[in-house]
């Protein structure tokens, strides 16, 4: 047997998930550089030869323990073609390649990864989970000790953080490690130049940030000067005896959608013109260059980036400057509009957890002479949140067949 | 004096940098919504009224300690205009606004932040620092103890990491904390699901990653499954007594440029078609969606994202699949091309530090039965590197006037 003539192995090994056979291939047709399959619900899926070869799950092509690919598609012959094709009793597609290699694909896996228009739009639809909100929002709240002890409450909390973007934990002990304990239920935290944990107390001589004054802070995202703004922000109140200091929130995605509806040109300007954010501090000089409204590769809202006091002087062609300020003022006005505003004075024993790249947060001024105020906070990236949700869903919420997304 | 009628204050407070007066404004002209200045070298710069008002550095508009803005440009009157304009003896521009507010701007600051075409292109040029390389590269090397003790050697090392992208430290003690000590000269490190520090030893039963086997690893970037791939990778060799295991490097930006020259259509495909990367592990499920060749908002090469064994099945319309595989195979072939390849067997006492988003690294297979092999590694984001360079340049390399960039 030559190097390429692997035995057809039994175990599907290219993923840690499993894929149920919801549909079977009824017929297939060999085209010039691809295979066209017709499923039992009449869906037609085309599979390019190189795509199929690239995804061969045999133990020569995929490391059986790490389940990571060993084969490189560059090593496929230029004129690769499928020569012997069959379907087995279980509906598996079996392919003998022109270079002697053999591959087999489970029907459930093929269906889940098909790239015909219907399959692609099903998957895109499954990724849409944002629930925009305005002032009517009832903030999703979860009991701290249940989040710590129950994986299903944990999952509910994380789905709310992902989809609503603003959540509260209640019954949080007034202990320094509460942020870390809650965060560790998800993953590790993201360190910044303020440390792994930042403490919000009024610092009389601060040069670090307006956040450490007692001033009102308008709606903003944190760390807008970083290439990647942190995804989640945790903010735990240990003491709040000072008058004032209410937390304020608006859904930046709801505001962006309203802007798009009211003034598409202003929306376009804020999507297409990257601006600069600079922190201004003696010991650091962070700078980012990105638009205020960020769209992802799919054209969906991906993030808001806006901290008024960290904007650098706008650096756009003269002909765009008027349009930029018009759009910027329009967006800023919406962040003050009461139809979007949710406000709550965080009390000792409560913790915010919100999507820092979507939910703009602010604070009313407080009177530092009227009492103590002590918050502890930290960050985590969206990657950790989403990975944790997927792993929890693998083991806990498997009522529907798993599909690639 | 009304709320808006601030005294004209002396101290320029909106930045921690200073701006020398290299040019003076000779004349100015008031237009309908902007001021047009002519500098003593005939450069003409236009300053929109809202832009000027937005950048007022007085102590009402900018917090004098944090140097962060307090004023919000949304609060400027819609019909704001400059009414009283003058230049003082030092060349400062003094503006009295229609609402009674007064602002003054240093000539050096105005010139540094001007947004006429010449000023914009000067600044864009100053940001271009990438030095592409091929197999002829002499790897920039720095002595570990000098990096630890001297800020100017530190700066040289960091500029090489930024511009060349691949550097080596020599004379590194075989102590566990050497990576952390070197990294702390820059900033904090970036934690991942592999911890703050990862150890590369052969693990017989690994399910985590092909990196923990003794297999050859083709050229790749690390953490391609994350929304933001780590910018810098540190890799310290404490023991290398095993046969084989040479480190290999190619400059992904040089390869992307070669691809663009040889086959613009392949380059376009890899820039414009985001693909998916999934890690495959029992305890995590990270997924990213991004193109293999990433361009920044300026259209400049920003990153390469490619780990062959972490690519998810390609999810593109059928009509694009052939073009994608053609481009992918072309790019992959260039990563194996000897004209780009630099190879070096890392010995005990040496440490790599390279730009993980530009330099693709690999490893030859090694024989785990022939001797021990022990590397410690970690990551840091580009933000921390660039911030540290800027702060060092503020205090150490001030031979030329500081300009905004």
Interface residues (C-beta under 8 A of the other chain):
Chain A: X14 X15 X16 X33 X34 X46 X48 X50 X51 X54 X55 X63 X65 X66 X67 X68 X69 X70 X72 X73 X74 X113 X115 X116 X117 X120 X123 X187 X188 X189 X190 X191 X192 X193 X205 X206 X207 X208 X209 X210 X212 X213 X215 X218 X225 X226 X227 X228 X274 X280 X281 X282 X283 X284 X285 X286 X287 X288 X289 X290 X291 X296 X297 X298 X308 X309 X310 X311 X312 X313 X314 X315 X316 X317 X318 X321 X322 X325 X328 X329 X332 X333 X336 X381 X382 X383 X384 X386 X387 X390 X391 X394 X404
Chain B: X14 X15 X16 X33 X34 X46 X48 X50 X51 X54 X55 X63 X65 X66 X67 X68 X69 X70 X72 X73 X74 X113 X115 X116 X117 X120 X123 X187 X188 X189 X190 X191 X192 X193 X205 X206 X207 X208 X209 X210 X212 X213 X215 X218 X225 X226 X227 X228 X274 X280 X281 X282 X283 X284 X285 X286 X287 X288 X289 X290 X291 X296 X297 X298 X308 X309 X310 X311 X312 X313 X314 X315 X316 X317 X318 X321 X322 X325 X328 X329 X332 X333 X336 X381 X382 X383 X384 X386 X387 X390 X391 X394 X404
